[in-house]
């Protein structure tokens, strides 16, 4: 009878999640969102009762509020938001970090003037300050990366700080010749590290530990898949962001070397936050990186 019980149990569907539910994931029109979009397209956890939908976010303040309300469950965020959210009492879990080489560039058409920087006091601003700024340039803050791109293309600024694929969009559309300066190279030289800054963090709210680990594994796989297929990553972003419809994304993403930091591996993120904290307009405690589920 005991043998019969084991055989019967083996035939039953494997159930690891208490109830079926759909989780909203969110990101910007940048490479890091491709992994989330792959989760939506492939639905790798549908047999575990978890499905995904995608909703873009526009500004850090909006993202923070939506995570706090749990309007969205998973987001690709600037890593600087991780300790901020934790300090505000948002119960987040770190699902992974992103430190792709070749992803962030300073695009310039001259050696001086204004430089458009998305998000005053945000990740791009703090990285630029930690690098000592750029000689001859004065920051001009934009509300979003596409706005920073348009300021440059319209000739209102002489440089801009952008991530792919907007870097390639600007280089293709600019009327004058542009110079690209790789931010990862500057970061390594100035901060004496072999790694790029962990600029992106995948965070989650409202997940049980079991769910968080399950999704983190699926996210890691998705990151590897889109990281090795620039055409796929480009298609996923074009399908979700009309602003990128005509962008040469396959070319842009072929210049990126992805690097994923798995859940519970927070050393790279902590090092990045330590480098940025002296320049932040708000207190940043690198030790406040959440270890929920680890």
Number of C-alpha atoms within 10 A of each C-alpha: 6 7 7 9 9 10 11 10 10 10 8 8 9 10 10 12 15 9 9 12 13 12 20 19 25 23 24 21 23 21 29 29 26 28 26 27 26 23 22 19 14 12 15 18 15 13 14 18 14 18 19 22 16 20 14 18 20 14 15 17 10 11 21 19 14 15 22 19 13 16 15 23 21 28 27 27 25 20 24 26 21 27 22 19 19 16 16 10 10 20 17 25 28 26 29 23 28 26 22 23 19 21 26 23 22 21 25 24 19 16 13 15 18 21 26 30 29 25 19 16 17 18 22 21 21 23 22 20 17 18 17 11 14 14 9 11 19 17 21 19 20 19 15 16 25 16 15 25 24 16 22 23 20 11 13 15 24 22 31 31 27 25 22 21 25 27 20 23 18 20 17 14 11 15 12 13 11 17 15 17 15 15 23 20 17 16 21 15 12 12 16 9 12 11 18 22 25 25 23 25 24 30 26 25 20 19 18 13 13 12 17 23 19 17 20 22 16 19 23 18 17 19 24 14 16 24 24 15 13 20 17 18 26 25 16 21 26 19 11 17 13 11 12 20 14 9 20 17 25 17 14 22 26 16 16 19 13 19 17 20 20 17 23 18 16 20 13 18 25 19 16 22 25 14 18 22 17 14 16 18 11 10 12 21 16 22 12 14 25 20 15 16 17 12
